[in-house]
């Protein structure tokens, strides 16, 4: 199966053999995958290239040490307010694009995930962490605050007290603490991190396509709308799936006591 090409200096996009799972890798290992302007612009382009074909997506960082060590501090150090706002918008465009990517995104947190790296992981649907991972909203120690969604998305995953401690103190949580806090779904041996994320993504990719998209859209409403609107949204997504080939196949297979063969 042919998959769309994507070419950028610091972001790569790779596909599994059957072209259902795309892997976006932030590839700046000499800077621990810190997100500079070029990289921030490339990530949404990579997501666009994967949008039509991917049934699940893995996000990770290149090298042995880092997922993403944050926004590029060297670049940020020179910004004035207007420049900072523009850089902030770029970061938000990245985390928004991950969050609204139409199919589930699995973050393979294979090392440091600080500041914008933590926020990138927070925007994914689910997270697998290396036992070596260290995760934190460490901006306070740079004299700033999380600016790519962390003040909003962190408290969804962890309790409010933990979120406030992380943001006020710049705490760097090790993998066990991340799992305990609910910041990651599971912790695996370092060398298995990306493989485990791929395994989960491949399992997800086997599920029926329209149901997956509908499920993600409906789940995302929790943070977008009051519950009454979210419940209404769920009704529409749910009923809209009736008549799709996968819905017919899934239910027929159950009634015929066999495994479904989804499109
Ligand atoms: N922005 C820009 N460059 C970064 C970076 C960042 N967020 N994080 C790491 N780097 C660069 C370092 O400057 C260094 O570059 P150099 O080799 O040209 O000097 C390179 O990546 C390796 O980092 P180094 O600090 O030498 O590695 P380390 O293993 O000793 O420490 C960290 C790793 C992650 C603990 C440390 O780099 C760090 O604290 N980074 C900043 C994390 C942060 O505050 N992120 C939030 C930003 S909003």
Boltz pocket constraint, residues with backbone or C-beta under 6 A from the ligand:
constraints:
  - pocket:
      binder: B
      contacts: [[A, 29], [A, 30], [A, 31], [A, 32], [A, 34], [A, 35], [A, 69], [A, 70], [A, 71], [A, 72], [A, 73], [A, 74], [A, 112], [A, 114], [A, 115], [A, 116], [A, 138], [A, 139], [A, 142]]
      max_distance: 6.0
